[in-house]
Every structure is written in C-alpha cells, then in structure tokens.
Amino acid sequence: MDMQIRAETPRAKKGWGMGSTMMAGDSKIRGVKLLITEFRDIENKNVKIIQKLGEVFSKNLTDYDEIEITFEDYGLRMVKTIKQENYNTDIWDQWVLFSRKIYDNMNKVLTGK
C-alpha cells in the first residue's frame, strides 16, 4: 500500500462557465486550501479492503470534520477543505499525523500484523 499526501489551492477556471474567473460573486474554490491524502494499492483485493475500511471510517465522520471521502479505482481519497486564512503549518502537521495513523492502521489490517 502507498500513501500520498499533498496540499492544493484549487484554481478558478478561465472563461464564462460556473466557477470561472469571469463569473460575478464568490466562487466556492476561492480562499480555500485542500488537504489531500490518497491510499493506493495495485492489488484489487487490497483496494477492496481499503475501500471497506474507508466506508467504516466515513460513518464516524461528522459535518464538523469537513472531510470528504471518495472511492477510486486505486483505493481511497480523503480531502479536507480549510479556509485559506486558517491554514498554517500546525494544521498541515496535524493532517500528516492523522493520515499516517490511518495508514498505519490500514497497513496492519492488510498485512495481518
């Protein structure tokens, strides 16, 4: 199993469509930072186990957590949205520790240790 962690600032689309830089009003993507963790595996049986664990984990989340979980062909993707003005290195460090704890627990299940 592999884990990838990154922070992204979404970019507005150019043009006149929804979420574009030409639209009037505030766009949901302005002023936010996305913390993204992906848990990946190449073995199909491990991907199914990762997704099953993700289903259990998502049941324990509240709206306050602001974490979105999506199930991908390669495994699981978690995204936490943070307001840009609240983002700092402490929040990043907490996200890394949180993701690592989940990774370690999933790895124990996959390896049987």
Secondary structure, DSSP 8 states (H G I E B T S, - for coil): -EEEEEEE----BSSSSTTBTTSSS--TTTTEEEEEEEEE-SSHHHHHHHHHHHHHHHHT--GGG-EEEEEETTEEEEEEEEEGGG--HHHHHHHHHHHHHHHHHHHHHHHT-
